[in-house]
């Protein structure tokens, strides 16, 4: 058998290490929830498919269409863990920094060495 499932790269590998900067206090909790949800998902063959899975999973967890919703941030109780902006998710940070970071990491993993 040429394909060894034990060595398959999962989407969870995109989330390590955590980013150095977040937008609001809810952002790391969304990051970790995405990582947990996708940790068993094998990396797709294409970058477009990877980005689609990331966006759909984000939309499902946060309840916001990251592409279509113009809001800059939203409050979500599941991501509230203390602090002044607890539960606040910066959609702008996800659009401008965190999703592009995940896409960049995916691109790097897909590029042959």
Protein Blocks (a to p, Z undefined) as FASTA:
>chain_A
ZZdfklpccfklmmpccdfbdfblmlmmmmmmmmmmmmmpccdfbfklmmmmmmmmmmmm
nopafklpmbfbdcdfklgggdjkgoiacfklmmmmmmmmmmmmmmmmmpcZZ
